[in-house]
Amino acid sequence: MLKLGLLLLIVPPLALMGLYFHELSAVRECTLIDGGHWDYLEGVCRDTRQPFVPWVERAPWLVNGGMLLSVVGLVMVMARFYVRKR
């Protein structure tokens, strides 16, 4: 239970950060190298200004689900340390 809890505690936030930095690199390439404006809804570089749409609005199940899995992992780790060994 401890290994699964640690896995659930660590992997979802790392996956979310990986996805975030992947998108950030595309946004920076679009704005700094291409001189365009990033369309967050379509995920493409455009010539005209685009509104900023937060990641939690674009993928709420991914963000909230990842954080929920992390909390479940935390509870599993705490439960494992709380229960005494027999």
C-alpha positions as CSV (number, residue, x, y, z in Angstrom):
1,M,0.0,0.0,0.0
2,L,2.9,2.3,0.7
3,K,4.5,1.9,-2.8
4,L,1.1,2.5,-4.5
5,G,0.4,5.5,-2.3
6,L,3.8,7.0,-3.1
7,L,3.3,6.3,-6.8
8,L,-0.1,8.1,-6.7
9,L,1.4,10.9,-4.6
10,I,4.3,11.7,-7.0
11,V,3.4,10.7,-10.5
12,P,0.2,12.9,-11.2
13,P,1.9,16.2,-10.3
14,L,5.0,15.3,-12.3
15,A,2.8,14.4,-15.3
16,L,0.9,17.6,-15.0
17,M,4.1,19.6,-14.8
18,G,5.5,17.8,-17.8
19,L,2.4,18.6,-19.8
20,Y,2.5,22.2,-18.6
21,F,6.1,22.7,-19.6
22,H,5.5,21.0,-23.0
23,E,2.8,23.6,-23.7
24,L,4.9,26.4,-22.3
25,S,7.7,25.6,-24.7
26,A,5.3,25.7,-27.6
27,V,3.9,29.1,-26.4
28,R,7.4,30.5,-26.0
29,E,8.4,29.3,-29.4
30,C,5.4,30.9,-30.9
31,T,5.8,34.3,-29.2
32,L,9.6,34.7,-29.1
33,I,10.7,32.9,-32.2
34,D,7.8,33.2,-34.6
35,G,6.5,36.5,-33.3
36,G,2.9,35.3,-33.1
37,H,0.2,34.9,-30.5
38,W,-0.7,31.5,-29.0
39,D,-4.2,30.3,-29.4
40,Y,-4.8,28.3,-26.2
41,L,-8.1,26.7,-27.2
42,E,-6.7,25.4,-30.6
43,G,-3.1,24.9,-29.5
44,V,-1.7,26.7,-32.6
45,C,0.2,29.9,-33.3
46,R,-1.8,32.7,-34.8
47,D,-1.0,36.2,-36.2
48,T,-3.7,38.0,-34.3
49,R,-4.1,38.4,-30.5
50,Q,-5.8,35.6,-28.7
51,P,-7.4,35.5,-25.2
52,F,-5.6,33.7,-22.4
53,V,-7.6,30.6,-21.3
54,P,-6.3,28.9,-18.2
55,W,-5.4,25.2,-18.3
56,V,-8.0,24.4,-15.6
57,E,-10.7,25.7,-17.9
58,R,-9.4,23.8,-20.9
59,A,-8.8,20.5,-19.2
60,P,-10.6,20.5,-15.8
61,W,-10.8,16.7,-15.6
62,L,-7.0,16.4,-16.1
63,V,-6.1,19.0,-13.5
64,N,-8.6,18.1,-10.9
65,G,-8.3,14.3,-11.5
66,G,-4.5,14.5,-11.1
67,M,-4.8,16.4,-7.9
68,L,-7.4,14.0,-6.6
69,L,-5.1,11.1,-7.4
70,S,-2.3,12.8,-5.5
71,V,-4.5,13.4,-2.5
72,V,-5.6,9.7,-2.6
73,G,-1.9,8.7,-2.6
74,L,-1.3,11.0,0.4
75,V,-4.1,9.4,2.3
76,M,-2.8,5.9,1.5
77,V,0.7,6.8,2.7
78,M,-0.6,8.4,5.9
79,A,-2.8,5.4,6.5
80,R,0.1,3.0,6.0
81,F,2.2,4.9,8.5
82,Y,-0.7,5.2,10.9
83,V,-1.4,1.5,11.0
84,R,1.0,-0.4,13.2
85,K,2.9,-3.4,11.9
86,R,1.8,-6.7,13.3
